[in-house]
Amino acid sequence: MLSSAPKPTAPLPIATIGVGYNGSSRSIQALAVGRELAAAYGARIHVMEVVCPARVSNDPHATGMLSGRVDALLRQARERLAGLDGVDSCAVYGIAADELAAFGEEVDLLVVGLGSHAAGWHSLASASTSEYLQRHAPCPVLVVPRSSRLTCPEPRAPGGRGSWRALRRARLCGR
């Protein structure tokens, strides 16, 4: 008699964990989860930040303005990533969902924070990046849900500058 029950399969080996990162509290949570998984599996972590400035209107001078802006944003992203210990990192320019899906070809597991479900003026579809990745990334995707509590990023060097949100978090976290 033949059995129709599926045979158990071995777990997938996880040697490289990719993390989508942009400095937000959700990406900080995703990196923390990626670090925990890397420790458990003996894997290395590769972090990617995708720089995608807001759309520029059909202005003939926009190309020059966009080029300079992209270079500045990439430089800032690389500086932010250089501050992360124990990870390989890269910053690229493009559409986040597409770039992170392609990044899935280089890693065994992709970890991302749960983004907004609402479509903004810059979005063509209402699906979030994490939902897109679950459908299109060539590797398993782990979506880290939002935390109900405030997460505090690693402390900044004294005199370090940051956004008003980062400064507010630092005050709330007692730093």
C-alpha positions in Angstrom: 0.0 0.0 0.0 1.3 3.5 -0.9 1.3 6.2 1.6 0.1 9.6 0.5 1.6 11.4 3.5 4.4 13.8 2.6 7.9 12.8 3.6 9.6 15.1 6.1 12.2 17.3 4.6 15.4 18.5 6.1 15.5 22.2 7.2 17.1 24.5 4.7 20.7 25.4 5.5 21.0 29.0 6.5 24.5 30.3 5.9 23.7 33.9 5.0 20.9 36.1 6.4 20.0 39.2 4.5 18.4 42.2 6.3 16.7 45.1 4.7 17.8 48.2 6.6 17.1 51.9 6.5 17.7 53.1 10.1 14.0 53.0 11.0 12.8 51.4 14.2 11.3 48.6 12.1 14.6 47.9 10.4 16.5 48.0 13.7 14.1 45.3 14.9 14.7 43.3 11.8 18.4 43.5 12.3 18.1 42.4 15.9 16.1 39.3 14.8 18.6 38.7 12.0 21.5 38.8 14.6 19.6 36.3 16.8 19.1 33.9 13.9 22.7 34.3 12.8 23.9 33.4 16.2 21.6 30.3 16.3 22.6 29.1 12.8 26.2 30.2 12.7 25.3 32.4 9.7 26.7 35.6 8.5 24.6 38.8 8.1 24.5 40.9 5.0 22.6 44.2 5.3 21.3 46.2 2.4 19.9 49.7 2.4 18.1 50.9 -0.7 18.1 54.6 -1.5 15.1 55.8 -3.4 14.5 59.5 -3.4 11.0 60.9 -4.0 10.0 61.2 -7.6 11.2 64.2 -9.5 8.8 65.9 -11.9 9.6 66.1 -15.7 11.9 69.1 -15.2 14.7 69.2 -17.7 17.1 70.2 -14.9 15.9 67.3 -12.7 18.6 64.8 -14.0 21.5 66.9 -12.6 19.6 67.6 -9.4 18.7 63.9 -9.0 22.2 62.7 -9.7 23.7 64.9 -7.0 21.0 64.0 -4.5 21.4 60.2 -5.1 25.2 60.5 -4.5 24.6 62.3 -1.3 21.9 59.8 -0.1 24.2 56.9 -1.0 27.1 58.4 0.9 24.8 58.9 4.0 23.5 55.3 3.8 27.1 53.9 3.6 28.1 56.0 6.6 25.0 54.7 8.5 25.8 51.1 7.5 29.5 51.5 8.5 28.3 52.0 12.1 26.8 48.5 12.2 29.1 46.0 13.9 29.6 42.5 12.7 27.8 42.7 9.3 28.6 43.0 5.7 26.7 45.8 4.1 25.9 47.6 0.9 23.8 50.6 -0.2 22.2 50.7 -3.6 19.9 53.0 -5.5 16.6 51.8 -6.9 13.1 50.8 -6.0 13.2 49.1 -2.5 10.9 46.1 -3.4 12.8 45.3 -6.6 16.3 45.7 -5.1 15.5 43.7 -2.0 13.9 40.9 -4.1 17.1 40.7 -6.2 19.0 40.7 -2.9 17.1 37.5 -2.1 19.2 35.7 -4.7 22.3 36.3 -2.7 21.1 35.2 0.7 19.4 32.1 2.3 16.9 34.1 4.3 15.7 37.6 4.0 14.6 39.5 7.1 12.6 42.7 6.8 10.5 44.9 9.1 6.8 45.2 8.6 6.1 48.4 6.7 3.0 50.5 6.2 0.0 48.9 4.5 -1.3 52.2 3.1 -0.4 53.3 -0.4 1.2 56.7 -0.5 1.3 59.2 -3.3 4.6 57.6 -4.5 3.2 54.1 -4.5 1.6 52.5 -7.5 0.1 49.6 -5.5 -1.3 49.3 -2.0 0.9 46.3 -1.1 3.8 47.0 1.2 7.3 46.1 0.4 7.2 43.1 2.8 4.1 41.7 1.1 5.8 42.1 -2.3 8.9 40.3 -1.1 6.9 37.4 0.2 5.5 36.9 -3.3 8.6 37.7 -5.4 11.8 37.0 -3.4 13.6 33.8 -4.5 14.4 32.9 -0.8 12.3 32.6 2.3 11.3 36.0 3.8 10.8 36.6 7.5 8.7 39.7 8.2 9.3 41.1 11.7 6.0 42.5 13.1 5.9 46.0 14.6 6.7 46.1 18.3 4.1 47.6 20.6 6.9 49.2 22.7 9.4 51.9 21.9 12.7 50.5 20.6 15.9 52.3 21.3 18.6 52.3 18.8 22.3 52.0 19.7 23.6 55.1 21.4 25.1 57.8 19.3 28.5 59.4 19.9 28.2 62.6 21.9 27.5 65.5 19.7 26.2 63.2 16.9 23.4 64.7 14.8 20.2 63.0 13.9 16.7 63.5 12.9 14.2 64.9 15.4 12.7 61.5 15.8 16.1 60.0 16.7 16.8 62.8 19.1 13.3 62.3 20.7 13.9 58.5 21.0 17.3 59.2 22.7 15.5 61.5 25.2 12.8 58.9 25.9 15.4 56.1 26.2 17.3 58.1 28.8 20.4 58.8 26.7 
